[in-house]
Amino acid sequence: MAPAPAKKNGKQAAKGPVVPLTNGISVTKEANFPQWYQEVVTKCELVDYYTEISGFYILRPSSMHIWNTIRSWFQERIEGMGVEETSFPMFLSAKSLEKEKEHVEGFAPELAWVTKAGDKDLEVPVAVRPTSEAVMYPYYAKWIRSHRDLPFRLNQWNSVVRWEAKQTTPFLRAREFMWQEGHTAHLTEQLAEKEVLEILELYAGVYEQLLAVPVIRGKKTENEKFAGGYWTSTCEGFIPSTGRGIQGATSHALGQNFSKMFEITVEDPNQKGEHIFVWQNSWGLSTRVIGVMVMIHSDNKGLVLPPRVSKHQVVIIPVGITAKTSTEVRESLAKQVQDLADSLKAEKVRTEVDNREGYTPGFKFADWEMKGVPLRLEFGPKDAANSVVTYSRRDTGFKGTIPLAELTTQVPALLEKIQQDMYDKADAEFTSHRLVLDDWTKVVPALDARNVVLIPFCGEPKCEEEIKDNTKSDEHRELGPDGKPQPSMGMKSLCIPFDQPSGLVQGETKCLRPECQAFAKSWVMFGRSY
């Protein structure tokens, strides 16, 4: 039986003093997106500011539940690929950094250095890792002795420090953030490339299957690839409210660049006595994923969480209790509510009962709406008499009823429908804001209308810099992280999508930038970005 539309509940009273909801979101997503986002992640209890040192954030239990759900899902799959878990120290020496100047150059302004131990100066300062290539690879050279040791695959879950000079933003740009970083070594380029794309597909799964966020799979341009790497694959997301692209996760083919730096070699199995450098990959996914999810799904009431990652999937709120309700009815209702919760928990539905005294049902509704719980169940004497439970979906606000006899089958099915509907909505929005253009004059207006664009592009780094400069918009202003209007930034390449539109003819189609006379190599997705 399908859920039936619900009737409106009558006026309800709560036992004890009424506590007003004073911590709601004070601005709208449409009017002031930066402030809205800051309020959602703090007031909805995902993070708090670490006031001792600027740029650092405390991840609260709801955030950690989301991150640990992602961790469990991803860890299970990489273990199936033969990746083992490890843990390396958080410090690295200047000597190690010196070996990889090209790679470290991009991190140099963000390195945090430890110069004292107690009251004594260290003879040799050590840096806190911004990433772990320089920490790990000397040991890869030590441990990998034969081609029989390959593939060599390690992953660690840790935090890294990058001392951002720019204004920080929870999840998106912090001076310390949590992530996983996988580092692997292979005998051939082909084997390494196969793994790069397998990991990228897992990253896409994190976004699409867990967070209900659509992403575009592709390859970074030379300008945007990982410093010191061979080539970089990426999952790119889109924030409709700002029209900006956002990098979701990256999986890098390092080639033999790092194995040559750190002398990671094995004997060539085809030529006895000859040694070859291994082919390496690195790949990482960070807590940025939570910020992307919040920006896409949440609304002016607060969080909207996909059921698969929400700490609480269902909250049950007793209703219909008044000052005249007898103790017997109260106790009977409390037992029925707990029985409902227990039956759902038995089906592995993460269920919370809100039986707080002194709060009206209306307050509880608003409170759980703000926290983003996917499904609210209301149960009172009238519901009990009709053998139904009333529900309300957080994503759409739709209300209906479910027969008590079908609760344990309909609720899990409804949660899966919410998950799919959230993905479908986000996917439709991304699709409608992803424009294929072959007319340069339409590019800046498309950006100003909050779109990303796919254009024919030659792939040359110098041309890409020109495109970035030529697409800045002084007339179109947007709110910066500080909430103040600022000129819109120029667009940069987001990725070369693996799924290419039709219409580009090699050796005939020109790069879209009018001043560039080179032939286009591919369609490239450009946009303003985070």
Buried (B, 14 or more C-beta within 10 A) or exposed (E): EEBEEBEEBEEBEBEEEEEEBEBBBEBEBEEBBBBBBBBBBBBBBBBEBBEEEEBBBEBBEBBBBBBBBBBEBBBEBBEEBEBEEBEBEBBBBEEBBEBBEEBBEEBEEBBBEEEEEEEEEEEEBBBBBBBBBBBBBBBBBEEBEEBEBBBBBBBBBBBBBBBBEEEBBBBBBBBBBBBBBBBBBBBEEEBBBEBBEBBBEBBBBBBBBBBBBBBBBBBBBEBBBBEBBBBBBBBBBBBBBBBBBBBBBBBBBBBBBBBEBBEBBBBEEEEEEEEBBBBBBBBBBBBBBBBBBBBBBBBEBBBBBBBBBBBBBBBBBBBBBEEEBEEEBBEEBBEBBBEBBEBBEEEEBBBBBBBEEEBBBBBBBBBBBBBBBBBBBBBBBBBBEEEBBBBBBBBEEBBBBBBBEBBBEBBBEBBEEBBEBBBEBBBEBBEEBBBEBBEBEBBBEBBBEBBBBBBBBBBBEEBBEBBBEBBBBEEBEBBEBEEEEEEBBBBBBBBBBEEEEEEBEEEEBBBBBEEBEEBBBBBBBBBBBB
